[in-house]
Amino acid sequence: MTEEEIISFVSDLDGVLVLRPGPDDGTPEISWGDTFFYYAPDGVIPQATQPFATIVTKDYPDDEGSRLDRPGVFRVNVAAGREAFVDRTGREPREPAAETDPSAADTVFAHPVHGSLGWLAVVNPGERTDTALRELLRTAHGLARSRRERRAGSAPHRRG
């Protein structure tokens, strides 16, 4: 899967806001070229909420293990949640991980920095991970939608 195929797939899910930071939009330069997916049916970036998935195209400080500095390499990060994480890794998110190569292409693995929070990742997804990645993205989207609906349902009502 290419970055554009992933962006197209996620964009087709209901209520998704896609952010692609770049020069002159006020975003930090390190985020330029990356893509962030939010569940935001109103088209507004949710406050105090992380994206449910990202595509990163470069190494970030303290996250160089995937070696995204190689030409043509990117990583899809997915807030898959506990159940999907356990299903894919065979362990709880906060349990110590076995040694894995976070630069291996077309392999689902615990995110090298945010795995303890239930995030999974795939470097340069291909044929082997295509179906799994689409399923994980749908799951993460559903979790983000449920969180938003819970928050909206628990918001205090004003009397007029």
Secondary structure, DSSP 8 states (H G I E B T S, - for coil): --HHHHHHHHHTSTTEEEE---TTTT--GGGTT-EEEEE-TTSS--TT---SEEEE-S-BTTB-TT-TTSTT--EEEEE-HHHHHHHHHSS-TTS------TT-BT-EEE-TTTGGGTEEEEES--TTTHHHHHHHHHHHHHHHHHHHHHHHHHS-----
